[in-house]
Amino acid sequence: MNFQHAFVSMICLVALVGLAFVGISLGHALRLGDLTLIARHPLFGSGVASLATAALGGLLLLALGRPSR
């Protein structure tokens, strides 16, 4: 497994964890019946941060994967 495959695997794992955290906070807000509670759930901030990290990592991987002229 080379560096790019390991990095892609790490990005996918971070994105999956972020989606799980956002999903848990959304489910909790839906269970309580108030969607505004999603922003105050403790896992929501962690989930958004994980998704942002995965997105930035994906952009970095795309930038580094371009062949130079």
C-alpha positions in Angstrom: 0.0 0.0 0.0 1.6 3.3 -1.1 1.2 6.7 0.5 -1.7 7.8 -1.7 -3.8 4.7 -0.9 -3.2 5.1 2.8 -4.1 8.8 2.7 -7.3 8.0 0.8 -8.2 5.3 3.3 -7.6 7.8 6.1 -9.8 10.5 4.4 -12.6 8.0 3.9 -12.5 6.9 7.6 -12.5 10.5 8.8 -15.4 11.3 6.5 -17.3 8.2 7.8 -16.8 9.2 11.4 -17.9 12.8 10.6 -21.1 11.6 8.9 -21.8 9.2 11.9 -21.4 12.1 14.4 -23.6 14.4 12.3 -26.2 11.6 11.9 -26.2 10.9 15.7 -26.8 14.6 16.5 -29.5 14.8 13.8 -31.2 11.7 15.1 -31.1 13.0 18.6 -32.6 16.3 17.5 -35.3 14.5 15.6 -36.1 12.3 18.6 -36.6 15.5 20.7 -38.7 17.1 18.0 -36.7 20.3 17.5 -34.2 20.5 14.6 -32.6 23.6 16.1 -31.1 21.4 18.8 -28.7 19.8 16.2 -26.4 22.8 16.4 -26.1 22.5 20.2 -25.3 18.8 20.3 -21.7 18.0 21.4 -21.1 15.6 18.5 -22.2 18.0 15.8 -19.1 20.2 16.0 -16.8 17.2 16.0 -18.7 15.8 13.0 -18.5 19.0 11.0 -14.8 19.3 11.9 -14.2 15.8 10.7 -16.0 16.4 7.4 -14.0 19.6 6.9 -10.8 17.8 7.5 -11.7 15.1 5.0 -12.6 17.7 2.4 -9.4 19.6 2.9 -7.4 16.3 2.8 -9.2 15.4 -0.5 -8.3 18.8 -2.0 -4.7 18.3 -0.9 -4.6 14.9 -2.4 -6.0 16.3 -5.7 -3.4 19.1 -5.7 -0.5 16.7 -5.0 -1.7 14.1 -7.5 -1.5 16.4 -10.5 1.5 15.7 -12.7 3.8 18.6 -13.1 4.7 20.0 -16.5 
